[in-house]
Amino acid sequence: MNILRRAVPAGGEAPAAAAADALATGRRALPALGGSAWPRFLLAVAALAASILVATSVGPAGIPLEATVRIILSHLPGIEMADTVPPLWRDIIWEVRLPRVLLAGLTGAVLAMSGATYQGVFRNPLADPYLIGVATGAALGATAVIVSGAPHAWHGLSLLPLAAFAGAITSVVVVYAVARVGNTLPTTTLILAGVAVASFSTAITSYLMLRSTTHTLSVLSVVLGSFNTATWGEFTWTLPYVLPAAAVILLHGRLLNVLSLDEEQARQLGVDPERTKLLLLGAASLATAAAVSVAGTIGFVGLIVPHAVRLLWGPDNRRLLPMSLVCGATFLILADLAARTVDRPAEVPVGIVTAVCGVPFFLYLLRRTRLGAIW
């Protein structure tokens, strides 16, 4: 399936009934999820909470699940339940494992939500958050710092995530600047510009790796993704970017439903497609850049999670976006757990685990494409 192909209903224009249904979906004053979806959403949240507890308790130092729960709860105001827990266990849980698990969850949530946004804007389930060069730009920025020999920290502030974030944002700005034509943002031009910028960034990154082979492992940890250096600082550093972007995306779920129509029909329903596309893609790209800057370029999460959610719970973006956020967090937490336990004492880059899960699913999507049943 050509990712640039636009979905046009049989017979050309969408029938009036479809337009009326979309308008009703966009304007209906209902809660974001709807009554029947709440039990499933709460079940997904419970699964996320369970995955956080299990992933935090599992590690080389055997710490019981009950002790893990007590350590976490003891950091809540007015609660002290870890008096009898060894101090070493407290440090391992709170300073090492929990930041890693939460950062993995935050990254998975961002990638899945951004993937659902990209798929909605481009009206194609094969789109993902890296489509316009965010990942390759971040990899280039981090690689430049690694091979330069410059200190990775400055006045206690890590330069690697800053450089990766700067590279990702630069790539997105260049792609937008190239693709924008007047007040419009043609989808085809945007994707082609993203492919070109991504190819250029990949070429420069490969060149820097070949010129500095002593740093190859460090660069690969960025390219394949890893959470083994996660800290509370990295987690809190991403929040000012991720939270506003997530709020913008979630509040535009009904408009994303309207964009599933042809753009001309969306205009007739009172939606400015160009402004909405720019706002949603900008928010998704900003959140993705922040996540990639601290976690590396972890693939397939933004592709497989939204589509799996769509297959199970339908295409309504008011449900798809929050469900993708929760399921993406759970998926990447479990993938990171597998990455650090499947080959003990060594650690597998989490990007390899997500690729092992994602490639078969991607081939399944392509098979459904041939059968005409992907969307």
C-alpha positions as CSV (number, residue, x, y, z in Angstrom):
1,M,0.0,0.0,0.0
2,N,1.3,3.4,-0.9
3,I,1.5,5.5,2.2
4,L,0.7,8.6,0.2
5,R,-2.5,7.2,-1.1
6,R,-5.6,9.0,0.2
7,A,-8.6,7.0,1.2
8,V,-11.6,8.0,-1.0
9,P,-15.0,6.3,-0.5
10,A,-16.4,4.3,-3.3
11,G,-18.2,6.5,-5.7
12,G,-16.0,9.5,-5.1
13,E,-17.6,12.0,-2.6
14,A,-18.8,10.7,0.8
15,P,-22.5,10.4,0.9
16,A,-24.5,12.9,2.9
17,A,-25.3,10.4,5.5
18,A,-21.6,9.8,6.2
19,A,-21.0,13.5,6.6
20,A,-23.9,13.8,8.9
21,D,-22.6,10.9,11.0
22,A,-19.2,12.5,11.2
23,L,-20.6,15.8,12.2
24,A,-22.6,14.2,14.9
25,T,-19.5,12.4,16.1
26,G,-17.6,15.6,16.2
27,R,-20.2,17.7,17.9
28,R,-22.0,15.3,20.2
29,A,-21.7,16.4,23.8
30,L,-20.6,13.1,25.4
31,P,-17.8,12.2,27.7
32,A,-14.5,11.5,25.9
33,L,-15.0,7.7,26.2
34,G,-18.7,7.0,26.4
35,G,-20.4,4.8,29.0
36,S,-19.7,1.4,27.4
37,A,-16.0,2.2,27.0
38,W,-15.3,3.0,30.7
39,P,-15.0,-0.6,32.0
40,R,-12.5,-1.4,29.3
41,F,-10.5,1.7,29.9
42,L,-10.4,1.1,33.6
43,L,-9.3,-2.5,32.9
44,A,-6.5,-1.1,30.7
45,V,-5.4,1.3,33.5
46,A,-5.4,-1.6,36.0
47,A,-3.2,-3.6,33.6
48,L,-0.8,-0.6,33.4
49,A,-0.6,-0.3,37.2
50,A,0.1,-4.1,37.5
51,S,2.8,-3.9,34.9
52,I,4.5,-1.0,36.7
53,L,4.5,-2.9,40.0
54,V,5.8,-6.2,38.4
55,A,8.5,-4.4,36.3
56,T,9.7,-2.5,39.3
57,S,10.0,-5.5,41.5
58,V,11.8,-7.7,39.0
59,G,15.6,-7.4,38.8
60,P,18.9,-8.9,39.8
61,A,18.2,-8.1,43.4
62,G,15.2,-10.2,44.4
63,I,12.8,-7.7,46.1
64,P,9.4,-9.1,46.9
65,L,6.4,-7.5,45.3
66,E,4.9,-6.6,48.7
67,A,8.1,-4.8,49.7
68,T,8.0,-2.9,46.4
69,V,4.5,-1.7,47.0
70,R,5.4,-0.6,50.5
71,I,8.4,1.4,49.3
72,I,6.4,3.2,46.6
73,L,3.5,4.0,49.0
74,S,5.9,5.3,51.7
75,H,6.8,8.2,49.4
76,L,3.3,9.4,49.4
77,P,2.5,12.3,51.9
78,G,1.6,11.0,55.3
79,I,2.3,7.3,54.6
80,E,5.2,5.4,56.1
81,M,5.1,1.7,55.4
82,A,8.8,0.9,54.7
83,D,10.2,1.0,58.2
84,T,11.3,-2.6,58.1
85,V,12.5,-2.6,54.5
86,P,16.3,-2.6,54.1
87,P,17.7,0.8,53.0
88,L,19.4,-0.9,50.0
89,W,16.0,-2.1,48.7
90,R,14.6,1.4,49.1
91,D,17.4,2.9,47.0
92,I,17.1,0.2,44.3
93,I,13.4,0.6,43.9
94,W,13.1,4.4,44.2
95,E,16.4,5.6,42.6
96,V,17.0,2.9,40.0
97,R,14.0,0.8,38.9
98,L,11.0,3.1,39.3
99,P,12.4,6.0,37.3
100,R,13.3,3.5,34.5
101,V,9.8,1.9,34.5
102,L,8.0,5.3,34.6
103,L,10.2,6.7,31.8
104,A,9.5,3.6,29.7
105,G,5.8,4.0,30.4
106,L,5.9,7.7,29.5
107,T,7.8,7.0,26.3
108,G,5.4,4.2,25.2
109,A,2.4,6.4,26.0
110,V,3.8,9.3,23.9
111,L,4.8,7.1,20.9
112,A,1.4,5.3,20.8
113,M,-0.6,8.5,21.2
114,S,1.5,10.3,18.6
115,G,1.2,7.3,16.3
116,A,-2.6,7.4,16.5
117,T,-2.5,11.1,15.8
118,Y,-0.3,10.7,12.7
119,Q,-2.5,7.8,11.5
120,G,-5.6,10.0,11.9
121,V,-4.2,13.1,10.2
122,F,-2.7,11.1,7.3
123,R,-5.8,8.8,7.2
124,N,-3.4,5.8,7.0
125,P,-2.7,3.2,9.7
126,L,0.8,2.6,8.3
127,A,2.0,6.1,9.5
128,D,4.0,6.4,12.7
129,P,5.6,9.2,14.8
130,Y,8.9,8.9,12.9
131,L,7.4,9.6,9.5
132,I,8.8,13.2,9.2
133,G,12.3,12.7,10.6
134,V,11.9,13.1,14.4
135,A,13.9,9.9,15.2
136,T,16.7,10.4,12.8
137,G,17.1,14.0,13.8
138,A,17.3,13.0,17.5
139,A,19.9,10.3,16.7
140,L,22.0,12.8,14.7
141,G,22.0,15.3,17.6
142,A,23.0,12.7,20.1
143,T,25.6,11.2,17.9
144,A,27.2,14.6,17.3
145,V,27.7,15.1,21.0
146,I,29.0,11.5,21.6
147,V,31.6,11.6,18.8
148,S,32.7,15.1,19.6
149,G,34.4,14.1,22.8
150,A,32.7,16.9,24.6
151,P,31.6,16.3,28.2
152,H,28.1,14.7,28.3
153,A,27.1,16.9,31.2
154,W,27.4,20.6,31.8
155,H,26.8,22.1,35.3
156,G,25.0,18.9,36.3
157,L,22.7,19.0,33.2
158,S,23.0,16.1,30.7
159,L,23.7,17.3,27.2
160,L,22.7,14.2,25.4
161,P,18.9,14.6,25.7
162,L,19.2,18.3,24.9
163,A,21.2,17.6,21.8
164,A,18.8,14.8,20.7
165,F,15.8,17.1,21.4
166,A,17.4,19.9,19.4
167,G,18.1,17.6,16.5
168,A,14.5,16.2,16.5
169,I,13.0,19.7,16.6
170,T,15.3,21.0,13.9
171,S,14.3,18.1,11.6
172,V,10.6,18.8,12.1
173,V,11.1,22.5,11.5
174,V,13.0,21.9,8.3
175,V,10.4,19.4,7.0
176,Y,7.5,21.8,7.8
177,A,9.3,24.7,6.2
178,V,10.0,22.7,3.0
179,A,6.5,21.2,2.8
180,R,4.5,24.4,3.6
181,V,2.9,26.1,0.6
182,G,1.4,29.4,1.6
183,N,-1.1,28.6,4.2
184,T,-1.5,25.0,3.3
185,L,0.4,21.9,4.4
186,P,0.1,19.3,1.6
187,T,0.3,15.8,3.0
188,T,2.2,14.3,0.1
189,T,4.9,17.0,0.2
190,L,5.2,16.7,4.0
191,I,5.8,13.0,3.8
192,L,8.3,13.3,1.0
193,A,10.2,16.1,2.8
194,G,10.3,13.9,5.9
195,V,11.8,11.0,3.9
196,A,14.4,13.2,2.4
197,V,15.4,14.8,5.7
198,A,15.4,11.4,7.5
199,S,17.7,10.0,4.8
200,F,20.1,12.9,5.1
201,S,20.2,12.7,8.9
202,T,20.8,8.9,8.7
203,A,23.7,9.4,6.2
204,I,25.4,12.0,8.5
205,T,24.9,9.7,11.5
206,S,26.4,6.8,9.7
207,Y,29.4,8.9,8.6
208,L,30.1,10.1,12.2
209,M,29.9,6.5,13.4
210,L,32.4,5.4,10.8
211,R,34.8,8.2,11.7
212,S,34.6,7.4,15.4
213,T,34.4,3.6,15.8
214,T,35.3,3.8,19.5
215,H,31.9,5.4,20.2
216,T,29.9,2.9,18.1
217,L,28.3,1.1,21.1
218,S,27.2,4.5,22.6
219,V,25.7,5.6,19.4
220,L,23.9,2.2,18.9
221,S,22.4,2.6,22.4
222,V,20.7,5.8,21.1
223,V,19.7,4.3,17.7
224,L,18.2,1.2,19.2
225,G,16.8,2.7,22.4
226,S,17.6,2.1,26.0
227,F,16.4,3.0,29.5
228,N,19.4,1.7,31.4
229,T,20.5,5.2,32.4
230,A,17.1,6.5,33.3
231,T,16.8,9.0,36.1
232,W,14.2,11.1,37.8
233,G,15.7,14.1,36.1
234,E,15.1,12.7,32.6
235,F,11.6,11.8,33.5
236,T,10.7,15.2,34.9
237,W,12.6,16.9,32.0
238,T,10.2,15.5,29.4
239,L,7.0,16.4,31.3
240,P,6.8,20.1,30.4
241,Y,6.8,19.1,26.7
242,V,4.7,15.9,26.9
243,L,1.8,17.0,29.1
244,P,0.7,20.1,27.1
245,A,1.1,18.2,23.8
246,A,-1.0,15.3,25.1
247,A,-3.7,17.7,26.4
248,V,-3.9,19.3,22.9
249,I,-4.1,16.0,21.1
250,L,-6.7,14.5,23.5
251,L,-8.9,17.6,23.3
252,H,-8.9,17.4,19.5
253,G,-10.2,13.8,19.3
254,R,-13.6,14.8,17.8
255,L,-11.9,17.1,15.2
256,L,-9.6,14.2,14.2
257,N,-12.8,12.2,13.6
258,V,-14.0,14.9,11.2
259,L,-10.6,14.9,9.4
260,S,-11.3,11.3,8.5
261,L,-13.6,12.8,5.8
262,D,-12.3,14.4,2.7
263,E,-10.7,17.8,3.5
264,E,-13.3,19.7,1.5
265,Q,-16.1,18.1,3.4
266,A,-14.3,18.8,6.7
267,R,-14.3,22.5,5.7
268,Q,-18.0,22.4,5.0
269,L,-18.5,21.0,8.5
270,G,-16.7,24.1,10.0
271,V,-13.2,22.6,10.5
272,D,-10.1,24.2,9.2
273,P,-8.1,21.2,8.0
274,E,-4.7,22.9,7.5
275,R,-4.8,24.6,10.9
276,T,-5.9,21.4,12.6
277,K,-3.3,19.3,10.9
278,L,-0.5,21.7,11.8
279,L,-1.6,21.9,15.4
280,L,-1.9,18.1,15.8
281,L,1.2,17.2,14.0
282,G,3.1,19.9,15.9
283,A,1.9,18.6,19.2
284,A,2.6,15.0,18.3
285,S,6.1,15.8,17.0
286,L,7.0,17.9,20.1
287,A,6.0,15.1,22.4
288,T,7.8,12.5,20.3
289,A,11.0,14.6,20.2
290,A,11.0,14.9,24.0
291,A,10.5,11.1,24.4
292,V,13.1,10.2,21.8
293,S,15.6,12.6,23.3
294,V,15.7,10.5,26.6
295,A,14.9,7.0,25.4
296,G,16.4,6.7,21.9
297,T,14.7,5.7,18.7
298,I,12.4,2.9,19.7
299,G,10.5,1.7,16.7
300,F,7.1,0.1,16.0
301,V,5.4,1.3,19.2
302,G,3.6,4.1,17.4
303,L,2.6,1.8,14.6
304,I,1.4,-1.4,16.2
305,V,-0.3,-0.1,19.4
306,P,-2.8,2.3,17.8
307,H,-3.7,-0.2,15.2
308,A,-4.2,-3.0,17.7
309,V,-6.4,-0.7,19.8
310,R,-8.3,0.3,16.7
311,L,-9.0,-3.4,15.8
312,L,-10.2,-4.1,19.4
313,W,-12.1,-0.9,20.2
314,G,-12.9,0.9,17.0
315,P,-11.7,4.0,15.1
316,D,-13.4,6.7,17.2
317,N,-10.5,8.9,18.2
318,R,-12.2,10.1,21.4
319,R,-11.6,6.5,22.6
320,L,-8.6,5.5,20.4
321,L,-6.3,8.3,21.7
322,P,-6.6,7.7,25.5
323,M,-6.7,3.9,25.0
324,S,-3.6,4.1,22.9
325,L,-1.8,6.2,25.5
326,V,-2.5,3.6,28.3
327,C,-1.8,0.5,26.1
328,G,1.4,2.1,24.7
329,A,2.7,2.6,28.2
330,T,1.9,-1.0,29.2
331,F,3.5,-2.4,26.1
332,L,6.8,-0.6,26.4
333,I,7.1,-1.3,30.1
334,L,6.7,-5.0,29.4
335,A,9.1,-4.7,26.4
336,D,11.7,-3.1,28.6
337,L,11.2,-5.8,31.3
338,A,11.8,-8.4,28.6
339,A,14.9,-6.5,27.4
340,R,16.6,-6.6,30.8
341,T,15.6,-10.1,31.7
342,V,15.7,-12.3,28.6
343,D,19.5,-12.4,28.3
344,R,20.8,-11.9,31.9
345,P,23.2,-10.6,33.0
346,A,23.4,-8.8,29.7
347,E,20.7,-6.3,28.5
348,V,19.1,-6.3,25.1
349,P,18.3,-2.9,23.6
350,V,14.6,-2.4,24.0
351,G,14.3,-1.4,20.3
352,I,15.2,-5.0,19.3
353,V,12.4,-6.3,21.5
354,T,9.8,-3.9,20.0
355,A,11.1,-4.8,16.5
356,V,10.6,-8.5,17.2
357,C,7.1,-7.8,18.2
358,G,6.4,-5.2,15.6
359,V,7.7,-6.8,12.4
360,P,5.3,-9.7,12.4
361,F,2.4,-7.3,13.1
362,F,3.6,-5.0,10.4
363,L,3.6,-7.9,7.9
364,Y,0.1,-8.7,9.1
365,L,-0.9,-5.1,8.3
366,L,0.6,-5.4,4.8
367,R,-1.3,-8.6,4.3
368,R,-4.6,-6.9,5.3
369,T,-3.7,-4.1,2.9
370,R,-3.6,-6.6,0.0
371,L,-7.0,-7.8,1.1
372,G,-8.3,-4.3,1.3
373,A,-9.3,-4.5,5.0
374,I,-6.7,-2.4,6.8
375,W,-8.8,0.6,7.7
